[in-house]
Amino acid sequence: MKNVTERNITYTQGSLPATRKLIANSISTILLTGACFASAPVWAQEASTATKPAAQAAEQQENAEETTEVIEVKGIRFSQRSALDRKKMAGTITDSLVAEDIGMFPDKNVGEALQRIPGVQLDRDFGEGQQISIRGVEPGLLRVEVNNVTAQGFGGSRAVDFRDMAAELIKSLDVIKGSEARLTEGGIGGTVQVNTRKPNEFKENFLSASAEGQFNDLIDDPSNKFNVTGVYKFNDDLGVLVNVTKSTKNTMIHALRNTEWARFADYDNSPEKTYNDAAFADITDQADCVNSSDQTACERQWYDFSPRLPRYGIWGREEDRLSSNVVVQYRFTDNLQVHAGYTYNTRDKEARDLNLHLESQSAARVDPDSVIVDDQHNVTYFETRAAGVTNRTLQFGWDQTTQMYETGFEYDGDAWRLEGLVAHSSSEQDIDSKDTHVTASGIAGVQVDLNAKGLPEWDFNTGYFYNPDDPTDTSDKFDVNDPASYRSRARYKYAPSHDESEETMAKLDFSYIPDSDFVTMIRAGVQVRSQGYENANYQYNIIRDVGRTYTNPETGESMEWTMDDQIALITGNTFQSPQLFDGYSLGVNTIGTYQAINTYPFIEDIQAVANDFTTREDLDVRSGNYDVQVDTQAVYLQANFETELAGMRLWGNIGARYIETQTAANGDVFERIIVDQVDEDGNVLVDEVTGEPLPGVEDTDHPDTFNGRKTVEEDYNDFLPSLNLNLGIIEDELVLYMGTAKVMSRPKITDLNVNASCTIYRTSRNELDDLRDYCTAGNPALQPYRANQFDVALNWYPDENSIISGAYFIKDITSWVINAETRFDIDFFNDGRNFDVRQKINGSGVTTKGIELQASTIFTWLPEPFNGLGGAINYTRMSADDVGLFNALTGEELPFPSQSENSYNLTAFYETDDWSFRMAYNYRDEYLVRAADNSGNPVFVEDSGYLDAKFIYNFNENFRAYVDGRNLTGEVKAYTAGPRRLSDLQWSGREYSVGVIYQF
């Protein structure tokens, strides 16, 4: 047996009463037949001996030791049982996942593991789990911690990409949906706590090594992954743990897109409106729009929905990933121990996006006589008249790095405990984007046919260059693979960007167990944090249009960019693309393969022709960049209590947290001054007819003109009370939970920026025309997202392996950030000047509610070989009221963004001492990603279900091998804007892995 504390767990194997055994057996039978699918998270019970008076705890421990049978529990059963124990001991609504063994987390991807928890919904990118929402609240409004330290996002987002964390680093995950005063604020949807291992959890030296090969349908070269976890124990008190995962990860998506839908014209001439605009509800005949207040807006009610930009996409990512963690832990005395840790994660990506566009995004590019429209007013067929074709490749290095430093101590007195932690976390992202493309214009005759789902099919070979002198001439054919067909433009766009985020934190927590029959523990603490974000963007272009002249930088003379120049640039600078949708039955034909632009040789040649060798170091930062500083100070007080109610045990906690927050946003500000038009003597010029002053003009030399950086400082505070109650209807078996709390999340960094463009009037017409000083800007004064939440749950634990529970939750979001509106007479810069400012503002909020049901068990009571069976199932249903988002065309209220109404998980496994097999299926309904596309329709991601499976074989105590498969059902990610209006379909393939683990 391994000398790892968690692998040798002591459980009490007492004898259940006959009726309780019968109940447990009945539950298992129901689960086995699939009739029971209801359950929910295990809610809070602070039942550990640490929360009880010392005498009581000692007595219970003594009694337990007399009836304890020591057994070794490993693998899936250990994971499931440990997760249940963590749930039972939580202080508020919590669900947990526990690694089966060292380096054996249930899923490869932390996000994909989290999706197994009720109320958690996963968003995927390139087939991998990326970010999660909890109870429908978007990823950026969750709090994610690694060992109690803030995990950083990228690009100004607080949303954490779980692909940055190797699953091999993880010991356990806790998803906290409720609240306690002791928990760091910031997760209005919930808090995810990622816990890694510490060396003193091990009794002696330990080493584990693993290797894995990954294979994907769409990628020729396999990916590989290696992990080493080692613990060195200098003695019982001092240990060092090192955990390193190194991998290559190649991913790809093949995409068929309409990109968006738009409304170009009324092709079907139907008397029926495509949609109803409330402003013109009384107009039922399109001809009557001529008499309306806005003829164009009125007539657009009859315009049909057209695919905006049919195109192909083949996007690939080749990544080198490294996740590492080093922890040193030392126990000075039985009372005092300290630790220091460092975590480093990096993803160095080489990205290549191939895009082939059919640019038909206006009425002028479509032959109106060719268009066919269905009964939903969707264009289902059209032929181009003057379309464009763009052959575009984006190649970019994309490096992402996160780091965490932490050091802390724990001191245990007789009845008190003191814990301290100082930490620094940071993220850094650099994108070195190179966009190369060539275009052709005036392409007619390309026939686009959309199937019943809205997938477009077209053949470039039917296209030809339109001859304005002879519209019937179709002889000048377009060939997508012929350089001579790209007769319009060649372009190289270089747009690198860089952003950094960091947070420094210190906290001190104190807990005390009083000599009381009611209060079992008093907690108090203080925390300070300082978070900073900054970004920088750059851009430069080389553009060559056929037939235009450009200055030769060497001679200074004008040189025409000829067709021969264009052909010479393209020839030899292409390569054959992969086969589109290889291994997937799309239902429509595609181009298959084509000659795509080869970025790096193309850049070399166009730079040589232009004699322009600009590098990143030569570029200046573009305007619009910003940096934001957020400082917080928090204190809390919490009391845990226990008593009896009608002979039943009642326990829980009550507390409050107080936080002060200061923000300082620095960004680009442009203030232009409008003055009167005057003659040479300074007299105001007037209109000869009206005698009124002429409209003002900008005075670029005015002394009050400003073009530079400014900082705006704001502050706010929050008081967050919380209450959690548990009633043991049947001691240690049937628990009724209720919790309520006030929670908050700070505004997104990207919304807090100060960037502003302002117009200030100094004219004689100000009062006459009611001209007001005006700005469009970010909003450093945004208040947090705030919510009041309530939860009630009934949890039944028939035995140590099983749970059946149901929960109801409601979250009233009282403050929500909504889209830009104009506010009047705002002292935006805090300098006494008032402006009318168009910016994002705080709205009235939204109410979300739902139920979470869960059941899980292990069939240990069955005779062999069936006693190795186990399973789990959970279901979540959510809805939202007063969302404040409306369909721009119908006026109907839209659902809460990122929230699927229904989601569920099914897991079944079989485990013996020698091998185990697990299958897991995850499903979620469609969810809203954008309130309106170009046509005004809301955009949804369609419902989807993903099936994963894993088989493990243990050759002996030290060596095991495994094989697994992900997305075995071949699911795709599809974006839609209504019936038959598919916007984007992405296929990322199936993935298979083979690996081995050796421990000694």
Summary of the structure (lengths in Angstrom):
residues: 1000
radius of gyration: 32.0
end to end distance: 10.3
largest distance: 106.9
contacts: 3409
relative contact order: 0.13
helix: 13%
strand: 52%
